Amino acid sequence: GTQTVAFYLYDAILRAPCDFDIVVYADPRFNGVAAWKNLPGVEFVEVPFSDWGRAKAQLWEQFFVSRDARKRGCALVHHPLTTCPYFRFGIQHLVTMHDVGFYEYPEGFSPAFRTYLRYVCAPGMRKAERLVCVSDYVVGGVRRRLGVPDSRIARVYNALKPMEGLEKFKDLPRDPNVIFGVNLWQPHKNLPRLLTAFAKLRAERPNLRLLLAGRPDRKSTRLNSSHT
């Protein structure tokens, strides 16, 4: 989900007219990314993210990208996935905050990744020039967990993903007795709360149905079961 948001955000920014140049670090093997190479005002730096594990990508972000961006004349580095380097290397940092789940639902993270986020990324976030939060809830989490002042916090909602071919669905019948939940299996999606609310509603509307879509796995299913 967050990677999809990052792709469409950059795709829109890189295609929009602007009066400054942009350096983008990306793997051209990801769907749609290779087209960025030919956009005006864009310097495309190939990084083989799909060949790397998480540890190597984290080291690259911490120690390489800011220094390289400064050498290329950049004034600002944007980190779109709730991570941020601790070492600034003389450059400004903007972070898109999707959540602070490594504090608020730590059971959803491996011990190593949770430790990295709390003790390396979080101190970097506290020093970043601006944290852009995708909801008011995330704004509150950033205030509580990171102690960042409001002067360095902005709330910018995620946009809708562009979709083609929706016209053919506009005249399909719609069932007012169906609630559709998408990808609710991870603990921070709070599936138990939805089930509780559905049970209360169904007592009033016995024809109501709940449809869940997503890919449950052993870990997330176990975590949700422990919360019911």
C-alpha positions as CSV (number, residue, x, y, z in Angstrom):
1,G,0.0,0.0,0.0
2,T,2.6,2.6,1.0
3,Q,4.7,1.7,-2.0
4,T,1.7,2.2,-4.3
5,V,1.2,5.6,-2.7
6,A,4.8,6.5,-3.2
7,F,4.8,5.5,-6.8
8,Y,1.8,7.5,-7.8
9,L,2.9,10.5,-5.8
10,Y,6.3,10.6,-7.6
11,D,4.7,9.9,-10.9
12,A,2.5,12.9,-10.5
13,I,5.3,15.2,-9.2
14,L,7.7,14.1,-12.0
15,R,5.1,14.7,-14.7
16,A,3.9,18.1,-13.4
17,P,5.5,21.3,-14.8
18,C,8.0,22.8,-12.3
19,D,10.8,25.3,-12.2
20,F,13.4,23.0,-10.5
21,D,15.2,19.8,-11.3
22,I,14.5,16.5,-9.5
23,V,16.9,13.6,-8.8
24,V,15.0,10.3,-8.4
25,Y,16.5,7.1,-7.0
26,A,14.5,4.2,-8.3
27,D,14.7,0.6,-9.7
28,P,13.5,0.8,-13.3
29,R,12.3,-2.8,-13.1
30,F,9.3,-1.7,-11.0
31,N,6.2,-1.3,-13.2
32,G,5.9,2.2,-14.6
33,V,9.2,3.5,-13.2
34,A,11.3,3.2,-16.3
35,A,9.2,5.9,-18.0
36,W,10.6,8.5,-15.6
37,K,14.0,8.3,-17.3
38,N,12.7,10.3,-20.3
39,L,10.9,13.1,-18.4
40,P,12.3,16.6,-18.6
41,G,14.1,18.0,-15.6
42,V,14.5,14.5,-14.1
43,E,17.9,12.9,-13.3
44,F,17.2,9.2,-12.9
45,V,19.7,7.3,-10.7
46,E,19.2,3.5,-10.9
47,V,19.3,1.6,-7.6
48,P,18.7,-2.2,-7.6
49,F,16.2,-2.2,-4.7
50,S,14.5,-5.4,-5.9
51,D,17.9,-7.2,-5.4
52,W,18.4,-5.9,-1.9
53,G,17.2,-7.1,1.4
54,R,15.9,-4.8,4.0
55,A,19.2,-4.4,5.8
56,K,21.1,-3.3,2.8
57,A,18.4,-0.8,1.8
58,Q,18.4,0.7,5.3
59,L,22.2,1.1,5.2
60,W,21.9,2.8,1.8
61,E,19.3,5.3,3.1
62,Q,21.3,6.0,6.3
63,F,24.7,6.6,4.8
64,F,24.5,7.0,1.0
65,V,21.5,8.8,-0.4
66,S,21.9,12.1,1.4
67,R,25.6,12.5,0.6
68,D,25.0,11.5,-3.0
69,A,22.0,13.9,-3.3
70,R,24.1,16.8,-1.9
71,K,26.9,16.1,-4.5
72,R,24.2,16.3,-7.2
73,G,23.1,19.7,-6.0
74,C,20.0,18.8,-4.2
75,A,18.7,20.9,-1.3
76,L,16.1,18.4,0.1
77,V,15.7,14.6,0.3
78,H,12.2,13.1,0.5
79,H,11.7,9.8,2.4
80,P,8.2,8.5,1.4
81,L,7.9,5.4,3.6
82,T,8.2,6.4,7.3
83,T,11.9,6.1,7.5
84,C,14.6,8.8,7.8
85,P,18.4,8.8,8.3
86,Y,19.9,9.8,11.5
87,F,22.9,11.5,9.9
88,R,21.9,14.5,7.8
89,F,25.1,15.2,5.8
90,G,24.2,18.8,5.4
91,I,20.9,18.3,3.6
92,Q,17.3,18.9,4.6
93,H,14.9,16.0,5.0
94,L,11.1,15.6,4.4
95,V,9.4,12.5,5.6
96,T,6.0,11.1,4.7
97,M,4.6,9.5,7.8
98,H,2.0,6.8,7.2
99,D,1.9,5.8,10.9
100,V,4.0,5.4,14.0
101,G,3.1,1.7,14.3
102,F,6.5,0.7,15.6
103,Y,5.3,2.4,18.8
104,E,1.6,1.8,18.7
105,Y,1.4,-1.9,17.5
106,P,5.0,-3.2,18.1
107,E,3.8,-6.8,17.7
108,G,3.4,-6.3,14.0
109,F,7.2,-5.7,13.5
110,S,10.1,-8.0,13.9
111,P,12.3,-7.1,16.9
112,A,15.2,-6.1,14.7
113,F,13.1,-3.8,12.4
114,R,11.3,-2.3,15.4
115,T,14.6,-1.5,17.1
116,Y,15.9,0.1,13.9
117,L,12.8,2.3,13.5
118,R,12.8,3.4,17.1
119,Y,16.4,4.0,17.7
120,V,17.7,5.1,14.3
121,C,14.8,6.4,12.2
122,A,12.8,8.1,14.9
123,P,15.7,10.3,16.1
124,G,16.2,11.2,12.4
125,M,12.5,12.1,12.1
126,R,12.7,14.3,15.2
127,K,15.4,16.3,13.4
128,A,13.7,16.4,10.0
129,E,12.6,19.8,8.6
130,R,9.1,18.6,8.0
131,L,7.0,15.5,8.7
132,V,4.0,15.1,6.3
133,C,1.3,12.9,7.9
134,V,-1.4,11.2,5.9
135,S,-4.2,11.7,8.5
136,D,-5.1,13.6,11.6
137,Y,-4.7,10.3,13.5
138,V,-1.1,10.1,12.4
139,V,-0.5,13.7,13.3
140,G,-1.6,12.9,16.8
141,G,0.7,9.9,16.9
142,V,3.7,12.0,15.7
143,R,3.0,14.5,18.4
144,R,2.7,11.9,21.2
145,R,5.4,9.5,20.2
146,L,8.1,11.7,18.5
147,G,7.5,15.0,20.3
148,V,7.7,17.0,17.1
149,P,6.3,20.6,17.3
150,D,3.3,21.5,15.2
151,S,5.5,24.0,13.2
152,R,7.2,21.0,11.6
153,I,4.1,18.8,11.0
154,A,1.8,19.0,8.1
155,R,-1.3,16.9,7.3
156,V,-1.7,15.9,3.6
157,Y,-4.2,13.2,2.8
158,N,-3.4,10.4,0.4
159,A,-4.9,10.9,-3.0
160,L,-7.1,8.4,-4.9
161,K,-5.2,6.0,-7.1
162,P,-6.0,6.6,-10.8
163,M,-8.1,3.8,-12.2
164,E,-9.1,3.0,-15.8
165,G,-12.3,1.4,-17.0
166,L,-14.5,2.4,-14.1
167,E,-17.2,3.6,-16.5
168,K,-18.4,0.0,-17.1
169,F,-19.2,-0.5,-13.5
170,K,-21.2,2.7,-12.8
171,D,-24.6,1.1,-13.7
172,L,-24.1,-2.1,-11.8
173,P,-26.7,-2.8,-9.0
174,R,-25.5,-1.9,-5.5
175,D,-26.5,-3.7,-2.4
176,P,-27.1,-1.4,0.6
177,N,-26.8,-4.4,2.9
178,V,-23.1,-5.1,2.2
179,I,-20.1,-3.7,4.1
180,F,-16.8,-4.2,2.3
181,G,-13.5,-4.3,4.3
182,V,-10.2,-4.4,2.4
183,N,-7.0,-5.9,3.7
184,L,-7.9,-5.9,7.4
185,W,-5.8,-8.8,8.6
186,Q,-2.9,-6.8,10.0
187,P,-3.3,-5.9,13.7
188,H,-3.2,-2.1,13.2
189,K,-6.3,-2.4,10.9
190,N,-8.3,-3.3,14.0
191,L,-10.4,-6.1,12.5
192,P,-11.9,-7.0,16.0
193,R,-13.3,-3.5,16.3
194,L,-15.0,-3.8,12.9
195,L,-16.4,-7.2,13.9
196,T,-17.8,-5.8,17.1
197,A,-19.4,-2.9,15.2
198,F,-20.8,-5.2,12.6
199,A,-22.4,-7.4,15.2
200,K,-24.2,-4.4,16.7
201,L,-25.4,-3.2,13.3
202,R,-26.6,-6.7,12.3
203,A,-28.8,-6.8,15.4
204,E,-30.7,-3.9,13.9
205,R,-30.4,-5.0,10.3
206,P,-30.3,-8.9,10.1
207,N,-29.8,-8.8,6.3
208,L,-26.5,-7.0,6.6
209,R,-23.4,-8.8,5.3
210,L,-19.7,-8.2,5.8
211,L,-17.3,-9.1,3.0
212,L,-13.5,-9.1,3.8
213,A,-10.9,-9.0,1.1
214,G,-7.1,-9.5,1.6
215,R,-4.4,-12.0,2.1
216,P,-4.3,-13.3,5.7
217,D,-1.1,-14.9,6.8
218,R,-0.2,-17.0,9.9
219,K,1.3,-14.1,11.8
220,S,-1.4,-11.5,11.2
221,T,-4.2,-14.0,11.8
222,R,-2.7,-15.1,15.1
223,L,-2.3,-11.5,16.2
224,N,-5.9,-10.6,15.4
225,S,-7.1,-13.8,17.1
226,S,-5.3,-12.7,20.3
227,H,-7.2,-9.4,20.3
228,T,-10.7,-10.9,20.1
